[in-house]
Amino acid sequence: MGVKHGRDYEEILSDLTSAVAMIPDSYLFFDMEPQEWEVLAEGERNEVNEALAEDLFFALGSQSMIHVGSGVVIYDADTHRIDILIGKEEMTFVTLI
């Protein structure tokens, strides 16, 4: 299902992949150990983050807030964006329209 959006899905996915990569321990979402993450090449890490971004995009359609490692990803339907937070501080956001 996913969240409502007006932008091209591929653009949103690219932006969301970059955004979740800012969460230093995003790999915990997939129950990976730090050692498993450290041995991945940059391309492999990007693939994991893209898979995470895809999962989040569709999950946020039914659950507006999801914890990802030390971060929180929130779908804000009023502002048409996905907010990425660490603690109470906004790291970045992805616009959907």
Secondary structure, 3 states (H helix, E strand, C coil): CCCCCCCCHHHHHHHHHHHHHCCCCHHHHHCCCHHHHHCCCHHHHHHHHHHHHHHHHHHCCCCCEEEECCEEEEEECCCCEEEEEECCEEEEEEECC
